[in-house]
Amino acid sequence: MSMYRSYLLKNQFWAKKGNEKGVNSNGEKVFIKHDSEIGGIYAIINNVDRKGVKIIVNGEEHWFSNFDKLDTFLSRLKQEEDDFMKILKRKNMSKRLRTLEI
């Protein structure tokens, strides 16, 4: 559990408060990361049933037992967010330029 825990902490996830030492009644360690565009990203580490981490984003569950695939998934989430922000900024800039009187 500690390898996933340290990986999540390095990637700005925080242990969920309210549970004793971050462990819920099912023996799962829950981590949360909030992003202004994506919303909540939840990571649940469960060593009882199988080793790995479950990531929940936008109501979809994704299971990872490989750090490379987990890292790729989180990087892809960040890239999609960056692309979305670029589109919004470009639309806002275009709208402002059209309203200028030249």
N, C-alpha and C positions, 0 to 999 in steps of 0.2 A: 504494500500500500504506500510505503514511503516514497517510492520512485514516482508514482503518479502524483502523489501529494506535492512533492517538490517541483515537479514539472508544471502543475497547475498554478502553484504559487508564483513561479517565475513568469508565467503568462498572465499575471494580474487577476487570477481567480482568488476569491476569499472564502474561508470556511463559513458555513451558514451558522448564524448565532441561534441560540435557543435550545440547541441540543447539547447534551453533555459532551464536551470536547469535540463538537461537530459531528458526532455519530448519532444517527437517528435510531428508532426502535428496531429497525430491520438490520442493524449492524452496518449500515452504509454511511460513508463519509460524504457529505454534500458540500459542494463548492459552487459559488455564484460569481458571475461576472456580468456587469451591466454595461451595455453599449447604447449610446444615444440613438443610433439608427436601427440597430437590430433588436434591442430590448434585452431581456434577460437571457443569459446563457447559463445553463445548469450542468454541472459535472458531478456524477455520482460514482464513487468508487465502491465496488462490492467485491470483497474477497471471499465471501461465503460460498456463493453459487459458482462463479467463475471469475478468473482474474481479468481485469481490464477496467475501462471507464466508459460510462454511458453519458453521452452529451445530448442535452435536450435544447433545441433551438426552434423557435416558432412552432412549438407543439410537436415537432418531429424528433424521434429518438434515433440516435446513431451509436453503435457499440464499437469500441476500439480496444484491441489487445496489442496493438503495434504502435509504438511511439511515432514512427515515420508517417503512418497514415493519419494519426491524430494531429500531428503538426501540419500536414498538408491540408487537412480539413479546416483547422482553425485559421491557417493562412488564407485559404480560399474565401472564408467568411469575411475576413478583413479586406481582401481585394474587392469582393463584391460591394462592400460598404464604400470603399474608396471610389469605385466606378460610379456608384449611385450618387455620391456627393459631387463628383465632377460634373455629372449630367445636370444636377440641380443648380450648381453654380453657373454653368454655361447658360442654362435657361434664364436664370435671374439676370445675368449680365446682358444677354440678348434683349430681354424685355426692357431693361434700363436704357440700352443704346437706342432702341426704337422710339422711346419717349423723348429723347433729346431733340431740341429744336436747332437745326443747323441751317 
